[in-house]
């Protein structure tokens, strides 16, 4: 038997004549024409791009178009390079990655705020058109395919190493768990509102199309009307990939949405009320996915019907439910959440250990406070959190709220009707928007900086 170092795994497992992507953006690299790209055409473009990439060990992929990002990601693999997946495209992030990974270059499609001096490759300055290729490239199983970084929600971003064999195995697991047993037979057409650089977007809008019959749109609409217009031309069965924050905005917009067969949602807890409203809005089934950057997706549930999560096949809970284990993972990973389970395969989330707070000898849950806030009519977005301890004797929760047709007095009355007085958010501030990242998450550092800026005005 070959050792892991000598094993090679395919770049993708798809029929050559399948539709791989629908490109609606006018991209110079593809000839400035909207087009449907077949699997064979995609393979040809990947090989042509791989042959043109600079010599380096790492690729900082800053392409904002989903299809170009996918091309760059796969071409880097074929070239034997590792994809660095930054949280954003800010110059400070570029500088940090270049310092940590000096043998790297930036792959982009016309980005203006590139740092200097830095090797850069503009994908849109070349022509990738040419003959289709049916010979699927194979990648060394042990090759470090990507380095993903945690969002910083609970601390400083941390590098998570992703060998190619991990991505291949997890993608097959994800396809079966998210799409069903017919993921190799049924061709679906997907629209994602999440960025491809983050793990949730990477797993669903880049890796799923490589290992299941999923044709991904390159569009990434933001506003509700844009989402409806991007979904409409996609053939059935349609799939929508999104987040709770975005789904809430879509559901409450009043815009009529085209029907979708399935919604995949992750990155933050989803209430049953919002899940039911989303299923009604889109006339399809919503599957919520639980995961983390270290492991990727690991469990699913039909949130409109149950609060029980079902662990993906190939994963198991160990050490008194404190770690997750899988043969494809580089090592066991500690879970950041507390869980309870009856059979080892189905579980409930009890929240993170730091979600429980104690004030004046009483214990409360930030998770429950946030559920209460986000279930309040008129609240578009919001968060309840504990600020850093200051000079005051007692640190109390803070609420930042984005709302329509609701006042601070009404919100205070809502909290007062459900919370012990010691847990009443103080202060409660109305804001225009929260400093969420592109994937909908709220890193604590950003949240605290935003809060202190508000307080210092």
N, C-alpha and C positions, 0 to 999 in steps of 0.2 A: 504494500500500500504506500502511496506517495505521502510524504510528510506535508504538514500544513504549508511550509515554506515553498513547496513545489506545486501546490494545488492552484488551479486557476478556475475562476468562476465567470460566467457570462456577464457582459455589461447590461444586457436586457434579455427578457424571455417573452418575445412578441412575434406575431405573424408579420411578415415583411410588408404585406399590402394593407395592414391595419392603418387607421388614422391615428397618428401619434399626437399631433397637436393642431390646433386651429389658431393661426396667427392673424390677428386683426390689425396690429400695429404696422406702420410703414417702416420697415427695417432695411437700411441700406445693404446690410450683409446678405439679405434675401431678395434684393432687387426691388424694394419699395412696392411690393404687391401683396395685398392680403392673400393668404393661401392656407390650404390644408396640407399638412406635412405627413407623409406616410412614414412608417417605421424605417423602410429601406432608405428613403431620402434623408431621414434624420441620421442614420448610421453614416451615410456618405458625408454629410456636413460635419459630423463629429470627427471623422478621420481627416478631412481637409483642414479643420481647425487645429487638431492635434499636431499636424505636421508643421504648422506655422507658429505655434506657441514658443516663447523664449525658453532657453535652458534655465531651469530653476528647480528648487525643491518644493516650493509652496506657491499657491495661487490665492491671492486675495480677490475673490470674485465679488465685484461691486456692480454687476449688471442689474439694473432694476427691472428690465423686461424678463418675464418668467421664462420665455423660450430661450432667449440668449443666455440667461443664467444657467439653464439646463444644458445647453450646448457647451458652455464653458466648463461646467462641472464635469461632464462626461469626457470632454477632450483632455482635461487635466489628468483624469484617471488613466486614459489611454496613453498619455505621455509619461505616466509614472509619477505624477506630482500629487501633492496633498492639498485639498481644498480647505482654506481657512474661511470660517463662516462668521463674519463680524456681526455685532448686534445692530450696527448702523454704518452709514457711509461718511460720518463726520471726519474731518482732518485729524482730530485728536485720536480717533480710533485707528485710522490708517497709520499714524505715527507710532502708536503703541505696538501694533502688529509688526511693523517693519523693524522695531527695536528688538522684539522678541523672536522674530523669524527673519533674520537679515537676508537669507537666501530665498527671497520672495519677490513677486511683482504683482502689480494691480491689473486685473482684467476688468475692463469697463466698456461702456458703449457710448462714450461721449460725455463723461463726467467732468464738470467744471472745477470742482474743489479738490483736485488731486494735490497731494503734498509733493514738494520738491526738495531735494532730488529723489526720485523714486522711479525705478523701471516700471513702465506701464504699457499695456497692449490694448489698443482700441479695436474691439471686435467689429465695429461698424465701418472701419476703414478698409476692410477686405471683402471680397466677394466669395461667399461660401456655396454658391450654386454649382451644380455639377451632376454627374450621373449617380443614381441610387446605388447602394452597396448592400448586398445580402449577407456578407460574411460578418457575423457578430464578433466584435472584439472580446477578448477574455482578459480579465484582470487578476493579478496574483491575489489569492485569498487573504494573505497576510498584509497586503499593501495598506498603508494608512490612508484611507480614502478621504477623510475629513477630520478637522478638529472643530467641534462645536463648543460654544461657550454658554454657560448658564446666563440667565437673564439678569442676574444680580438682585432678584427679588428678596433674597435672604442674606445677601452679602456681596462680596466682590466677585465679578465674573470669573469662572474657573474653566480651564480647558478640559474637554472631554474627548478622548481619542476614539475614533470610529474606524476600525479596520473594514475592508471591503466585505469580508465574510459576515461580519456583524450586520451590515446593511442588507446584504442579500437575504440572509435568514430572516431578519426582522421584517423585511418587505413582504416576503411570502406569508409570514404570520399575519401581518397587518392586512394584507389583501383578503385573506380568508375571513378574518375577524370583522373587518369593516365592510366588505363588499358581499361576503357570502361565499358559499361553495362554488358558485358559477363564475368566480372572478376571472377564470381563464377562458370562459365561453361568451359571456355577455359583454358586448361593447357598450361602454357608458361614456357620456360627454360631461366633463367637469369644469366648473368655474370655481376659482379660489379667491377669497378676499384677503388672504393672509400672505405675507412675503415668503418667498422661497428660501431665504437665508436662515430663517429660524427653524428649529427642529420640527414643529408641527407642520409648517408649510413645506419643509424639505421632504418629510416622510410621505405626505399626501399628494403634493402637486408635482414633485420631481421623481421620487422613488416608486410610488404606486404606478405611474404610467410606464415605468421600466419593467415591472413584474406583474402587471395585470392589464386587462383590456380596457384601459382608461385613456381617453383622448382629452388632453388638458387645453383649455383656452389660455392664451397669453395675457388676456385682459385681467386687470386687477382693479375693478371699480370700487369706489368708496361710497358715494351717495346712493340712496335707495333707488332713485330713478335710473341711475347708471347701472346698478345691479340688475334691475328688471330688464333693461335694454340689452345687457350683455348675456343674460340667460336666454332671452327670447329666440335668437337664431340657432341655439344649440339643439341638435336633434334629441329626441327622447331615446332612452331614459337619461334624464339630467341628474347631475350630482352637484351639490353646493358644499364647499368647504369654508368654514368660517369660525368665528369666536363668539362667546356670549355677549361681549360688548357690542359687536357689530350686529348680531342677530336682534338684540334689543332695539337698536336704532331702526332696523329694517321693519320689524314687526309693528312698531309704534308710528311708522311714517305715514301710514294710510295709503301707500303706493301698492297697487295690485301687482302681485308677483306671479310670474309663470310657474306652473306646477313643476316640482322636482320629485324624483323618486326617493331621494335620500339626502339628508343633511348630515354632514360630519362636523362636529363641534368640539373644541378643546381650548385649553390654556387657562381656564378659570372655572370655578363651580357654577353650574347652571341650575336655576330653580325649576321646579316642576311646572310652575305657572308659565314661565317663559318658554319651556320646552313644548308645552301644549299649545301655546299661542303660535309658536314657530311652525309646528306641524299643521295647524289650521291655516296659517298664512300661505304656506308653500304646498299644501296638500300632499305632503310626503312624510316619511318616517325620519325622525331625528335620532341619530346615534351620537351620544356623548362619549368622548375618549379620555381616559386618564393616563398620564404619563409624566415624564420629566426628561430634561436634557441628557442626564446620565444614562438612562435606559432607553428612552424613546417611548412610544405608545405601549401600554401594558394591559389595559382593561377597558371594557366598554359597558354601556348600559342604555336602555331605552328610557331616557329621563322623564318622558311624559307619563310613564307607567310605573316606574320603580326607582328606589334609591339604592338598590343592590348593584354592585359592579361585578362583572364576570371577567376573571383573569384570562388573558390570551393563552392558547395552547402553546407549549414550549417554555412557559415561565412558571415559576413556583415561588411561594412565600416560605421563608425559612427564619430560623432563630427567633422564635416567638413573634413572628409576623413583622420583624424589624428590618428585614432585608429582602431583596428580590434577586432571584437566581435564574440563569438561563445558560445553556451550553454555548450559545453564540456570543455571550457578553464577555468582555475582557476580564471582569471579576464581579463578585457579588457587589450589589449596590445597596447602601442603607436607604430606607424609605424616610422621607421627610415628614410624612403624614402618619398619624395614629389610625389604626384600623381595627375592626372587629370582624370575625368570620366564624361561621359554623362548620363549614366543610372544606376550607382551604382553597376553594376555587371561586367562591362568591364572598364579597365583603362590603362593609359600609365604611365610609371615611368619617373619622371623628374629628378631623382638623389637625393642624400642625400643633406641636407642643407649645409654640410661642403664640398660638391663637388664644390660649387661655390666659386671662388676666385676673389679678387680684387687687381689689381696692377696698380699704377699710375692713379687711377680713372677709370680704365676699368675693366669690369667683364668678366670672362671666366669660362669655365666648365672643370674640370678635367676628367669628364666622356667622353666628346667629344675628349679631347686630347688622352685619352687612346684608344678610338675607332680608332682614326687616326693612332696611333702607331701600334696597333695590326692588322690593315688592310694593313700594309705596307709589300710588298713582301720581303721575306728574314728575317722577324722578327719571331722568334720562340716563344718568350715570352718577356714580358716587362711591365713596369709600369711607369706612370708619377704621381708624388706626390709632396706635399708641405712639405719641411723639417721644423723642429722647427725653430722659429725665432732666429737668432743669432745676432751678433754684426753689421752685414751689414745693411745698410740703408733700402734696399728693399729685401725681401725674394722672390726668384723666384722658379718656378717648377724645379724639378729634374727628369731626365729620366734614368732608368736603363734598359738596353736592352740585351737580348740574341738573337743573330742573326747568320745567315749563308749567305755568299755571299753578305753582305751589310756592308758599311763602315759608320763611324760617319759622314763623309762629306755628304754622300747620305741621311742619316737620317736628318741631319740638313737642307738640301735642301728641304726635304719632309715637315718638320715642317714649314719652312719659306714660303712655297707656300700656306699654309693653315691657319697660325696663325698670329695674330698681333705680332710684334717684342717683346712686353713686356712679352708675354707668351712663348717665346722660352725657352725650357728646358736648364738650365745652372746650373750645368754641365750635359752633356750627357755622360754616362759611359757605355761601353760594358763590360758585365760580362758573366761568364760561366753558371750561373744558379741563380735564385732568391730563397730566403729562404722561400719557400712556405711550409705550413703544409701539412699533408697527404691528406686533403680534397681539396687542391688546393688554399686555402685562404692565404692571406698575412697579418698577424697581424701587425699593425703599429709599435708596439714595436720592433718586429723582423726586420722589414724593416729599421727602423731608426738605429738600432744597426749595421746592415749589411752595411748601407750607411756610417756611421761614421768610420767603420773599413776600408772601401775602401779609404776614404778620408785621413786616417791617415797612410796609407802605405808609 
